[in-house]
Amino acid sequence: VGSDLDWEQIVIASTGVSRILSMSRSIERRSLSKQTMRSTSTVAKAAVLLLASSSWLGADSLSTPALEPTSHSERHRELKTCAEIEREKKCETPGCAWKDEVCVDCTSINKQKDCADPGCMWTGSCEAVPTTERPTRSPVTYCAGFDKEKDCPIDMADYMGTGLGCQWNEDGKVCENSPTPMPTVSPTTSPTTSEPTRRPTNEPTTQEPTLNTDQPTSRPTKRPTRHPTRRPTDQPTNEPTGRPTRSPTKEPTVSPTESPTSVPSDSPSVSFLPTMAPIPYIRPARVETRFAAWTDLTDDQKTSAYGLGYDNTTWDQHGTNEVELLDWIGLTDAQRTDAEALGFDLESWDCWMNHYQAYRWIDLANYEVRSKQWWMDLGWSIKSWNSITDPPPSSLLSWFELSEEERYAAAKLCYFKQSWDGGYILYGGFPMARPEFRYRHWFNLSPSARTRASAMGYTTLTWNVHGLDPVESKRWDSLTDKEARNAAVLGFTGTIWDCFINHYRSYSWEELQLYGLDLSYGVLGWNEASWSGQTRAPPSQKRRWSELTSLEREIATSELCYFRDNWDGLDMTPNFGIFPYPKPKQRYVPWSALDADFKRSMSESLLYTEDTWNNLGTAEVEGYSWRQLTARQRYDAMHSLGMHERTWDCFQNHYRALSWDEIELDAQ
């Protein structure tokens, strides 16, 4: 023995014997206290451990025929299979390797790329890594066998740092081999700390690994993984990937840019809103003083306006004062003082007065401005803005010649009809040409036009009485495809329909403000509360055209496309009688002369009988105003009797169900 072992091996062997004997006595004491007889088997296992240790250390002179020396890999297979190792999430033992996340024998691997784990090597085929002449100091033990008896000889693990024996794992549930205190002959695949860990961890070690991987793996790899992870990691990667990830990362991978770029960035920005147009934009609040008539200004306001170069003409004609060509920074200190007295600041002046025309093209995209997108919608580019090329066609068009998208962009730049046109551009007093075909009597239309109108829902009565048909309560973009298609064939456009037919009545107050139409309805007495129905409608609502003031008629015509016929809702049916409206002759036909279907209609919904029909004013339904009728009653009154609100309230009810304020002024 002395000639075969070096001094260090002798120390290990002798101290191992001493520790085994000491451990066996300790086990005996514990076993006796529990009234059991486990000491014999435990000492026997300890003896086997010693014999295995001696044979592992190369003590051939010991008489151990039951445990003859074997190779490292063979001993491993005697103790645990690769599948058992897999359950412990470790596959680093020579003779075993990972293949498709399964711990298998090296001999079952037939591809060189899968024969790269520490336990295998490729020599034309996948074989176990051979052991050296001097094996590692930690012997193969039967530590797992102690689990069943809940005794793990931990005393063997720390004596003089020999490393012989077993120890409990971190959970205290599995008895496993203790690690060696000295490095193994073959290097490990991952660096260890100064003190060996009980079992491999899933987290990276404190020491710097030799090769960085994209993401820590449960077992270290020799090389970086071939493919990126399917899901984004919580932290940004060191280098950008070739393709964007399927879902955005939790944090931006780079710092956001100060202004939007023309091309989307590789990484998501801080904003949850889209970076491409439309860029979030808030139009500055309108300065109401600037849009009041010169005669409505106070003396102090007129003084400030004079300081800016205005007079009564240039004030009422937007865009005619040269001061509006300057942005806020271009004003003198005195001019800024006068502008502030009128209620302006930098944002409101540059939008409502200058419309950002004094800005450089590059400055229009600044975070504080963000108005370039609207100028681009109007056809402008950096070349046309800097007079290198001609201005876009939109610069030569009047307000209503612009497309709907262009008008919206201009409104976002604080333009509306007067400021864009530089005053009033009128066509016979209207903001656009009047659709004369709409004001012809039903029977004066061509047969094809009547067919188109009928397809929209018009009847003889609802065509002849302006504003009566329900389709006219819709704005253009609320029409059905069928209605819009037939309206276009008749000669309507969206602009003409919304002005002459709907008069913007279907717009919200916010939409009216966007296009400056709230100023026009404001002249007629409307405000946001009355428009939304929260308060009573203004007096102008029940006035006839002749009863409006000259200013009200001018604004109603030049801005809202009203004139006497459509304001008063006149019936184009000729009226040769003495009544204010054409007499509904069907109502005065005797009951006996009516056909059966007509009688049924009058009886079912309007509850007429022969007696109440023939004796005018005796039917209960005639005591109701038009608005008190049910929807079915109004339908039958309109389509069978040819009546509408004004003729019913006049000829049937004689205004008796209305309050005095609800009666039209001429009827009062």
C-alpha positions in Angstrom: 0.0 0.0 0.0 2.7 2.5 0.9 4.4 2.0 -2.4 1.1 2.5 -4.4 -0.4 5.4 -2.6 1.0 8.9 -2.2 0.8 10.7 1.1 -2.4 12.6 0.3 -4.2 9.4 -0.7 -3.1 7.7 2.6 -4.5 10.7 4.5 -7.8 10.4 2.7 -8.1 6.7 3.3 -7.1 6.8 7.0 -9.4 9.7 7.8 -12.2 8.1 5.9 -11.9 4.9 8.0 -11.9 7.1 11.2 -14.9 9.0 10.1 -16.9 5.9 9.1 -16.3 4.3 12.5 -17.2 7.5 14.2 -20.4 7.8 12.1 -21.4 4.2 12.8 -21.2 4.8 16.5 -23.3 8.0 16.1 -25.9 6.1 14.1 -26.0 3.3 16.7 -26.8 5.8 19.4 -29.6 7.4 17.4 -31.0 4.0 16.5 -31.1 2.8 20.1 -32.8 5.9 21.2 -35.5 5.2 18.6 -35.8 1.5 19.7 -34.8 0.3 16.3 -32.2 -2.0 14.9 -30.9 -0.1 11.9 -27.3 0.3 13.0 -26.2 -3.0 11.5 -27.4 -2.2 8.1 -26.1 1.3 8.4 -22.6 0.2 9.4 -22.7 -2.3 6.6 -23.4 0.5 4.1 -20.6 2.5 5.7 -18.2 -0.5 5.2 -19.3 -0.8 1.6 -18.6 3.0 1.2 -15.1 2.5 2.6 -14.4 -0.5 0.3 -15.6 1.5 -2.7 -13.4 4.3 -1.6 -10.3 2.1 -1.3 -10.9 0.6 -4.7 -11.6 4.0 -6.2 -8.3 5.2 -4.7 -6.5 2.3 -6.3 -5.8 0.2 -3.1 -5.6 -3.1 -5.0 -4.0 -4.9 -2.1 -7.3 -4.7 -0.2 -9.3 -7.9 -0.4 -12.4 -6.6 -2.1 -13.6 -9.2 -4.6 -17.1 -8.0 -4.5 -16.1 -4.5 -5.7 -13.5 -4.8 -8.3 -12.1 -1.7 -9.9 -14.2 -0.4 -12.8 -14.1 2.7 -15.0 -15.7 5.9 -13.9 -18.6 5.6 -16.4 -19.2 1.9 -15.5 -19.5 2.8 -11.8 -21.9 5.6 -12.7 -24.2 3.2 -14.6 -24.1 0.8 -11.7 -25.5 3.5 -9.5 -27.8 5.6 -11.6 -29.1 5.6 -15.2 -29.2 8.6 -17.4 -33.0 8.8 -17.0 -32.6 8.9 -13.3 -30.2 11.7 -13.7 -32.6 13.6 -15.9 -35.2 13.6 -13.1 -32.6 15.5 -11.0 -32.2 18.0 -13.8 -28.5 17.1 -14.1 -26.8 15.4 -17.0 -23.1 16.2 -16.7 -21.9 12.7 -15.8 -19.5 11.0 -18.3 -21.5 8.6 -20.4 -24.6 10.8 -20.5 -25.6 13.8 -22.6 -28.6 16.0 -23.3 -30.5 15.3 -26.6 -33.7 17.2 -27.3 -34.0 18.0 -23.6 -33.7 14.3 -22.6 -30.7 12.8 -20.8 -29.5 9.8 -22.8 -26.5 7.5 -23.1 -23.8 8.7 -25.4 -24.0 5.6 -27.5 -27.6 6.4 -28.5 -26.5 9.7 -30.1 -25.8 9.6 -33.8 -25.2 13.3 -34.6 -22.0 15.2 -33.8 -23.9 18.4 -32.9 -25.7 16.5 -30.1 -22.4 15.0 -28.8 -21.1 18.2 -27.3 -22.0 17.8 -23.6 -19.3 17.2 -21.0 -20.2 13.5 -20.7 -19.6 12.6 -24.3 -17.1 13.1 -27.1 -17.2 12.5 -30.9 -14.7 10.1 -32.4 -16.7 9.2 -35.5 -19.4 8.1 -33.1 -20.5 9.4 -29.8 -18.7 7.8 -26.9 -18.3 8.4 -23.2 -15.4 10.7 -22.1 -12.6 8.4 -20.8 -11.4 9.0 -17.2 -7.8 9.8 -16.4 -5.4 7.5 -14.5 -6.0 9.5 -11.4 -9.8 9.8 -10.8 -11.4 12.6 -8.9 -11.3 12.4 -5.2 -15.0 12.2 -4.6 -15.9 8.5 -4.6 -19.1 7.2 -6.1 -21.4 6.5 -3.1 -24.8 5.1 -2.4 -26.0 8.3 -0.7 -29.4 8.0 -2.3 -29.9 4.8 -0.3 -30.1 6.7 2.9 -33.2 8.7 1.8 -35.5 5.8 2.7 -34.3 5.7 6.3 -34.2 9.5 6.6 -30.6 9.3 7.7 -27.9 11.0 5.7 -24.3 10.6 7.1 -23.6 14.3 6.9 -20.8 13.9 9.4 -18.7 12.4 6.6 -18.9 15.4 4.4 -16.8 18.0 6.2 -14.2 16.1 8.2 -10.8 17.6 7.3 -12.1 18.7 4.0 -11.9 15.2 2.6 -15.2 15.4 0.8 -15.9 11.7 1.5 -19.6 11.0 2.2 -23.0 12.4 1.7 -25.1 15.5 2.4 -28.7 16.7 2.3 -29.7 18.8 -0.6 -30.9 22.4 -0.2 -34.5 21.2 0.5 -33.3 18.7 3.1 -35.2 15.9 1.3 -32.6 14.2 -0.9 -29.4 12.6 0.3 -26.8 13.1 -2.4 -23.1 12.9 -2.9 -21.1 15.7 -1.4 -19.1 17.9 -3.9 -15.3 17.7 -4.0 -13.5 20.6 -2.4 -10.8 20.5 -5.1 -11.2 21.0 -8.9 -12.0 18.0 -11.0 -9.5 16.8 -13.6 -11.8 17.8 -16.5 -13.0 21.4 -16.3 -16.7 22.1 -15.5 -18.9 23.7 -18.1 -19.7 26.6 -15.8 -17.5 28.4 -13.3 -18.0 27.6 -9.6 -17.7 29.9 -6.6 -14.9 29.6 -4.0 -17.2 27.3 -2.1 -18.9 24.6 -4.2 -22.6 24.7 -4.4 -24.7 21.7 -3.3 -26.4 21.5 -6.7 -26.3 23.4 -9.9 -28.4 26.6 -9.9 -30.6 27.9 -12.6 -29.2 31.4 -12.2 -25.8 32.6 -13.5 -22.9 32.3 -11.1 -21.3 35.4 -9.6 -18.2 34.9 -11.7 -18.2 36.1 -15.2 -18.9 33.2 -17.7 -16.5 32.7 -20.5 -19.2 32.9 -23.2 -22.2 35.1 -22.9 -25.6 33.6 -23.8 -28.7 35.6 -24.7 -30.5 34.2 -21.8 -29.5 32.1 -18.7 -30.3 28.5 -19.3 -31.1 25.8 -16.8 -27.8 24.1 -17.8 -24.9 26.1 -19.3 -24.0 25.6 -22.9 -20.6 25.8 -24.5 -21.8 28.2 -27.1 -24.5 30.8 -27.5 -27.9 29.3 -28.4 -28.6 29.0 -32.2 -31.9 30.9 -32.2 -33.3 33.8 -30.1 -35.9 33.2 -27.6 -39.5 33.1 -28.8 -40.7 35.6 -26.2 -39.0 39.0 -25.5 -37.0 39.1 -22.3 -37.7 41.5 -19.5 -34.5 43.4 -20.1 -33.3 44.6 -23.5 -30.7 42.5 -25.3 -27.2 43.7 -25.9 -27.7 43.9 -29.7 -30.8 44.4 -31.8 -32.4 41.4 -33.4 -32.8 41.0 -37.1 -36.5 41.0 -36.9 -38.9 42.7 -34.5 -40.2 40.6 -31.7 -43.8 39.3 -31.8 -44.9 41.4 -28.9 -43.3 44.6 -27.6 -40.9 44.6 -24.7 -41.9 45.8 -21.3 -39.4 48.7 -21.4 -38.0 50.6 -24.5 -34.7 49.2 -25.6 -33.4 52.6 -26.6 -34.1 56.2 -25.5 -37.1 57.7 -27.3 -36.4 60.4 -29.9 -37.4 64.0 -29.2 -39.5 64.2 -32.3 -41.3 61.6 -34.5 -39.3 60.1 -37.3 -40.5 59.5 -40.8 -39.5 55.8 -40.5 -40.7 53.7 -37.5 -37.9 52.9 -35.1 -36.7 49.4 -34.5 -37.8 49.5 -30.9 -41.1 50.7 -29.5 -41.3 54.3 -28.3 -42.5 55.5 -24.9 -45.8 56.7 -26.3 -48.6 54.2 -26.5 -50.0 56.3 -29.4 -48.9 55.6 -33.0 -45.9 57.6 -34.2 -47.1 58.0 -37.7 -49.7 60.5 -38.8 -52.1 61.6 -37.4 -49.7 62.8 -34.7 -51.5 63.8 -31.5 -52.4 67.4 -31.9 -54.5 69.9 -29.9 -55.7 73.0 -31.7 -55.2 76.1 -29.4 -58.4 77.6 -27.9 -59.9 80.3 -30.1 -59.6 83.9 -29.0 -63.2 85.0 -29.3 -62.4 88.7 -29.2 -60.7 88.5 -32.6 -63.9 87.1 -34.2 -66.2 89.7 -32.8 -67.4 92.5 -35.1 -65.4 95.7 -34.9 -68.6 97.5 -33.7 -68.8 95.0 -30.8 -65.3 95.8 -29.5 -64.8 98.0 -26.4 -62.7 101.1 -26.5 -59.8 99.4 -24.9 -60.0 96.5 -27.3 -60.1 98.9 -30.3 -57.0 100.7 -28.8 -55.1 97.4 -28.7 -56.3 96.6 -32.2 -55.1 99.9 -33.5 -51.7 99.2 -31.9 -51.5 96.1 -34.1 -52.3 98.0 -37.2 -56.0 97.1 -37.5 -58.9 99.4 -38.4 -62.6 98.7 -38.9 -62.0 97.3 -42.4 -59.0 95.0 -41.8 -60.4 93.8 -38.5 -63.6 92.4 -40.2 -61.7 91.1 -43.2 -59.4 88.3 -42.0 -56.0 88.0 -43.5 -55.8 91.6 -44.8 -53.5 93.0 -42.1 -49.8 92.4 -42.6 -49.2 91.8 -38.9 -50.8 88.4 -39.4 -47.8 87.4 -41.5 -45.7 87.4 -38.4 -45.4 84.7 -35.8 -45.4 85.6 -32.1 -41.6 85.8 -31.9 -41.6 88.2 -34.9 -43.8 90.7 -33.1 -42.3 93.7 -31.3 -42.6 94.0 -27.6 -45.3 96.6 -28.0 -47.2 94.4 -30.4 -47.1 91.5 -28.1 -48.4 93.6 -25.3 -51.4 94.7 -27.4 -52.0 91.1 -28.6 -52.0 89.9 -24.9 -54.5 92.6 -24.1 -56.8 91.0 -26.8 -56.3 87.6 -25.2 -53.5 86.1 -27.4 -50.5 84.2 -26.3 -47.8 82.4 -28.3 -49.8 79.3 -29.2 -53.1 81.0 -30.0 -51.4 83.8 -32.1 -49.3 81.4 -34.2 -52.3 79.3 -35.0 -55.3 81.6 -35.3 -53.5 84.6 -36.7 -50.4 83.3 -38.5 -51.5 79.7 -39.1 -47.7 78.8 -38.6 -46.9 80.3 -42.0 -43.9 82.1 -40.6 -42.3 78.8 -39.3 -39.6 77.0 -41.0 -40.7 73.6 -42.5 -38.5 71.7 -40.1 -40.0 73.6 -37.1 -43.5 72.6 -38.0 -42.8 69.1 -36.7 -41.6 70.3 -33.3 -43.2 68.6 -30.3 -44.8 71.9 -29.3 -46.3 72.6 -32.7 -46.9 69.3 -34.6 -48.7 71.0 -37.4 -46.6 69.8 -40.4 -49.0 66.9 -41.0 -51.9 69.3 -41.7 -49.9 71.3 -44.2 -48.8 68.0 -45.9 -52.5 67.1 -46.1 -53.0 70.3 -48.0 -50.3 69.3 -50.5 -47.3 71.2 -49.1 -43.8 69.8 -49.1 -40.4 71.2 -48.0 -39.8 72.4 -51.6 -43.0 74.2 -52.1 -42.8 75.6 -48.6 -39.4 77.1 -49.4 -40.6 78.4 -52.9 -38.4 75.9 -54.8 -41.5 74.5 -56.5 -45.0 76.0 -57.0 -47.5 75.9 -54.2 -50.0 73.0 -54.2 -53.4 73.4 -55.9 -55.2 73.8 -52.6 -53.6 77.2 -52.2 -55.7 78.4 -55.2 -59.0 76.9 -54.0 -61.8 78.6 -52.0 -63.0 77.0 -48.8 -65.8 74.9 -50.3 -63.6 74.0 -53.3 -61.3 72.1 -50.9 -61.9 68.4 -50.4 -63.4 67.3 -47.1 -60.0 66.1 -46.0 -58.4 69.4 -47.0 -61.0 71.4 -45.1 -60.4 69.3 -42.0 -56.7 69.9 -42.2 -57.2 73.7 -42.7 -59.6 73.7 -39.8 -56.9 72.1 -37.7 -54.6 75.0 -38.7 -57.2 77.4 -37.3 -58.7 78.3 -40.6 -62.4 78.6 -41.3 -64.3 79.9 -44.3 -63.7 83.6 -43.8 -60.0 83.4 -42.8 -59.2 81.0 -45.6 -61.1 83.0 -48.3 -60.0 86.3 -46.8 -63.6 87.4 -46.5 -66.9 86.3 -48.1 -66.9 84.5 -51.5 -70.5 84.1 -52.3 -72.6 82.7 -55.1 -75.8 84.6 -55.3 -75.5 85.3 -51.6 -74.8 81.7 -50.7 -71.4 80.1 -49.8 -71.8 77.8 -52.8 -74.0 77.4 -55.8 -77.6 76.6 -54.9 -78.9 73.2 -56.2 -81.9 74.5 -58.2 -83.3 71.1 -58.9 -84.2 70.6 -55.3 -86.5 73.6 -55.4 -88.7 72.4 -58.2 -92.1 71.0 -57.7 -92.3 67.2 -57.6 -94.2 67.0 -60.9 -91.7 69.4 -62.5 -88.9 66.8 -62.0 -88.0 64.4 -64.8 -89.3 60.8 -64.4 -85.7 59.6 -63.8 -85.2 62.3 -61.1 -88.5 61.3 -59.4 -87.3 57.7 -59.4 -84.0 58.6 -57.8 -85.8 60.7 -55.2 -88.3 58.0 -54.5 -85.4 55.6 -53.9 -84.2 58.0 -51.2 -87.6 57.9 -49.5 -89.1 61.1 -50.8 -92.8 61.3 -51.6 -94.7 64.1 -53.4 -95.5 65.7 -50.0 -92.0 65.3 -48.4 -90.3 66.6 -51.6 -92.5 69.6 -51.9 -92.2 70.6 -48.2 -88.6 71.5 -47.4 -87.2 69.8 -44.3 -90.1 67.4 -44.0 -88.6 64.1 -45.2 -86.6 62.2 -42.5 -83.6 61.8 -44.8 -83.0 65.5 -44.6 -82.2 65.2 -40.9 -79.1 63.2 -41.8 -75.7 64.6 -42.7 -74.0 63.4 -45.9 -71.8 60.8 -44.2 -74.8 59.4 -42.3 -76.7 58.5 -45.5 -76.9 54.9 -46.5 -75.1 53.8 -49.6 -78.3 53.6 -51.5 -79.3 57.1 -50.4 -75.9 58.7 -51.1 -75.7 57.0 -54.5 -79.1 58.3 -55.6 -78.4 61.7 -54.1 -75.2 61.9 -56.1 -77.0 61.0 -59.3 -79.6 63.8 -58.6 -76.7 66.3 -58.4 -75.9 66.5 -54.6 -72.4 66.5 -53.1 -71.5 66.2 -49.5 -70.8 69.9 -49.3 -74.1 70.9 -50.9 -76.1 68.4 -48.9 -74.8 69.4 -45.5 -75.3 73.1 -46.1 -78.6 73.4 -48.2 -80.4 70.3 -47.0 -79.1 69.6 -43.5 -77.8 73.1 -42.6 -75.3 71.4 -40.3 -78.1 70.5 -37.9 -76.7 67.0 -37.4 -73.2 68.3 -36.4 -72.2 68.3 -32.8 -71.4 71.7 -31.2 -67.7 70.6 -31.1 -67.8 70.0 -34.9 -69.4 73.4 -35.4 -66.6 75.0 -33.4 -64.0 73.2 -35.5 -65.3 74.8 -38.7 -66.3 78.1 -37.2 -70.0 77.4 -37.8 -70.7 78.0 -34.1 -70.1 81.7 -34.8 -72.9 81.7 -37.4 -75.3 79.8 -35.2 -74.3 82.1 -32.3 -75.6 85.1 -34.3 -79.0 83.2 -34.4 -78.9 82.9 -30.6 -77.6 79.3 -30.2 -75.1 78.1 -27.7 -73.7 74.7 -26.6 -76.5 74.2 -24.0 -79.4 75.0 -26.3 -77.8 73.1 -29.2 -77.6 69.9 -27.1 -81.2 70.4 -25.8 -80.2 71.3 -22.2 -81.9 74.7 -22.5 -84.7 76.1 -24.6 -84.0 77.0 -28.3 -83.4 80.7 -29.0 -86.3 82.9 -30.2 -85.1 82.8 -33.8 -86.1 79.2 -34.1 -89.8 80.0 -34.2 -89.5 83.2 -36.2 -90.5 83.3 -39.8 -87.9 84.6 -42.3 -89.4 88.0 -42.5 -89.2 88.3 -38.7 -85.4 87.8 -38.5 -83.1 90.7 -38.3 -81.1 91.7 -41.3 -77.9 90.4 -39.7 -79.5 87.1 -38.9 -80.8 86.7 -42.4 -77.4 87.6 -43.8 -75.6 85.0 -41.7 -78.2 82.4 -42.3 -77.8 82.8 -46.0 -74.1 83.3 -46.4 -73.0 80.7 -43.9 -75.9 78.2 -43.4 -77.5 78.2 -46.9 -81.0 79.3 -45.6 -83.4 81.4 -47.6 -87.1 82.1 -47.1 -88.5 78.8 -48.6 -86.3 76.4 -46.7 -86.3 78.5 -43.5 -90.1 78.7 -43.4 -90.5 75.1 -44.6 -92.8 76.2 -47.4 -94.8 73.8 -49.4 -94.1 74.1 -53.1 -97.6 72.9 -53.8 -99.5 75.9 -55.3 -101.7 77.6 -52.6 -104.6 79.5 -54.2 -106.7 79.6 -51.0 -106.9 82.1 -48.2 -105.1 79.8 -45.7 -101.4 80.1 -44.8 -100.8 76.6 -46.1 -102.3 74.6 -49.0 -105.6 73.0 -47.8 -105.3 69.2 -47.3 -108.3 68.4 -49.4 -108.4 64.6 -48.6 -109.5 65.5 -45.0 -112.7 67.0 -46.3 -113.9 64.1 -48.5 -117.1 62.5 -47.0 -116.6 59.2 -45.2 -118.9 57.4 -47.7 -116.6 58.5 -50.6 -113.4 57.0 -49.0 -112.1 53.7 -50.1 -111.9 50.7 -47.7 -108.1 50.8 -47.2 -108.2 54.5 -46.4 -111.1 54.0 -43.9 -109.2 51.2 -42.2 -106.1 53.4 -41.8 -108.0 56.2 -40.3 -109.9 53.9 -38.0 -106.9 51.9 -36.7 -104.4 54.6 -35.9 -106.3 57.9 -35.8 -109.4 56.3 -34.2 -111.9 58.0 -36.6 -115.4 56.8 -37.0 -117.9 57.9 -39.6 -119.5 60.3 -37.2 -116.2 61.9 -36.0 -114.9 62.1 -39.5 -117.9 63.9 -40.9 -118.3 66.2 -37.9 -115.1 68.3 -38.0 -113.4 68.9 -34.6 -115.2 66.1 -32.8 -112.5 63.4 -33.0 -110.4 63.0 -30.0 -107.2 62.8 -32.1 -107.8 66.4 -33.3 -107.3 67.6 -29.8 -103.6 66.7 -30.0 -100.8 68.7 -31.5 -98.6 67.1 -34.1 -95.8 66.3 -31.5 -98.4 64.6 -29.2 -99.3 62.1 -31.9 -97.7 58.6 -31.9 -95.2 57.7 -34.6 -97.8 55.6 -36.3 -100.4 58.4 -36.2 -97.9 60.9 -37.7 -97.0 58.4 -40.4 -100.7 57.9 -41.4 -101.4 61.6 -41.2 -98.5 62.3 -43.5 -98.9 59.6 -46.1 -102.7 59.3 -46.1 -103.9 62.8 -45.3 -100.9 64.6 -46.8 -100.4 66.6 -43.6 -97.3 67.6 -41.7 -96.6 69.5 -38.4 -97.7 72.9 -39.6 -100.8 71.9 -41.5 -101.9 69.5 -38.7 -101.5 72.1 -36.0 -103.3 74.6 -38.2 -106.2 72.7 -39.9 -106.7 69.9 -37.3 -105.8 71.3 -33.9 -105.9 75.1 -34.6 -103.0 75.4 -32.2 -105.3 74.7 -29.2 -102.8 72.1 -27.7 -99.8 74.4 -27.9 -98.7 76.9 -25.3 -98.6 80.5 -26.3 -94.8 80.5 -26.7 -95.0 77.4 -28.9 -97.2 79.1 -31.5 -95.5 80.7 -34.4 -95.5 84.5 -34.3 -97.7 84.9 -37.4 -100.2 82.5 -35.9 -100.1 84.4 -32.6 
